[in-house]
Amino acid sequence: MFKRILVANRGEIALRVFRACRELGIETVGIFSEADRGAAYLQLADEAYCVGPPKAADSYLKIDRVISAAEIGNVQAIHPGYGFLAENAHFVEVCRSCKIEFIGPTYEAMALVGDKNAARRLARQTDVPTVPGSEELVNNEAEALAVAHEIGFPVLIKASAGGGGRGMRVALNDLALKSALQQAQAEAQAAFGDSSIYLEKYIEHPRHVEVQVLADLHGNVVHLWERDCTLQRRHQKLIEESPAPQLPDDTRRAMCEAAVRLVKAASYTNAGTVEFIVDREGHFYFIELNARIQVEHPVTEMITGIDLIKAQIRIAAGEPLCVKQEDIRTTGAAIECRINAEDTEHGFRPSPGKIERLIVPGGFGVRFDSHVHSGYVVSAHYDSMIGKLIAHQPTRQQAIDCMRRALAELRVEGTKTTIPLLKEILVHASFVEGMVDTTFIERTWPT
Amino acid sequence: MLNAAPKAAPWETPRKPEQTKGLRKMICITAPAAESAEEDHLVLIRSPIVGTFYSAPDPESPSYVKVGDHVGPETTICIVEAMKVFNEIPAEVSGKITAVLVENGEPVEFGQPLFKVDTRQ
């Protein structure tokens, strides 16, 4: 087992990893930018090093500085968290060449699933349903039109090097497709350095359901069931829950088994999430495999009782999975609300500033994962999420009641937050009935 | 560096810098050393990277600079080694070294003060 790990991240996920390491008796090294100097969560690390000025590109994303910190901190492994360098295959390579373990998949697996089109191809080869679309990359307008006529409008143009909801455009007809194609390629080139695009049928009113997987270095792969992350605004998740409401059991089972098949075929190891889209008829289609631990991992932890961060560390240290698929049971229902420092009345613009007062809810079934505290200054340099509030109860309705109660207790004074909006969602009939789709938030609360 | 002294010091023995293609010139960061106006002339030279500080080109050689030495912007004042690359750090200011703030072989973080310079002299 590792003696010391560097956490190449900040905020709540850094704190999450520090916590897991503390419990495992592993020493930790943190890194921070000048904007995070003095942050209280860094106190939980055994050592911490400044890696640059506030801008992420000049600090958290600076591979050489992160590796240098790992070297002077004398660590055996690096946990990348999510975002930043977590899905940077080059970073994985650098770790490997510096003889530092990367707590995540191998370079090869990450590169494979990072190529969205290649991942789709692998899905087709392993009997995992994919959204009808172009079998390969679309190279020109003629090809695009041919595919669109075959699968039917509306179509979605997607960047092969994209992901996380970025680099996508919808086209409703031939004319729209022609202009959208050029724009999509230009945007993809600018954002990902790769203008390759492919086409998919645009599924209207979809639900987003993803499956958590764990794979060790000995060929064992398990799934930890699904999470429903349909409640999104501009592809950013607001609320996640497990089990997915209104999902037939056989669909759930088929999706989870498909996820395991795909992960095995990709020789993917460590933690990962297989994303699916579910249409109104209940058909599920593979979208992408996220090669990282996700923000919403606590939802799965609550219903399975399995600490996913510890599992990641153990897998990376070479331990075999300590559970078999048949051992993984779920209890109850869990809901997570992301608490963002954003002004929902002004286009959700970030609302940085000092948190004058923070009151954290507690009680049976309540979990709050956050790095902030009274007096904490929310920086303008990073994403606006300041915490995750999770409620776990025996049934979904009880989890909803618990979350409503916990949101009422939670006080964040000094910055604007999304708490008022979350409260409204939690009492909305569509949410309570589990009858939402990914456009629900934007339709119901238009800005 | 937060949380100060580490329990073990794996870098206790300064390693001999490999004389490879690894020497690189770095851009440094300077900042005022003190708050008050009378001490505006005292600046800190801070590390531009994360790594291990070496005061000399190799263990057999004398230090690049010592207290009392005059430096110019191009003067190499130390090496900070990162990922086996030995980066020569230039002073970026003119003046007299009044203090050396780190020890040979010590790990340094981004922005860590390395030297104090009196720019009047």
Interface residues (C-beta under 8 A of the other chain):
Chain A: G30 F32 E34 R37 L42 Q43 A45 D46 E47 A48 Y49 C50 V51 G52 P53 S59 D64 R65 I67 S68 A69 E71 I72 G73 N74 C98
Chain B: M1 L2 N3 P6 A8 P10 W11 I49 V50 G51 T52 A82 M83 P107 V108 E109 F110 G111 Q112
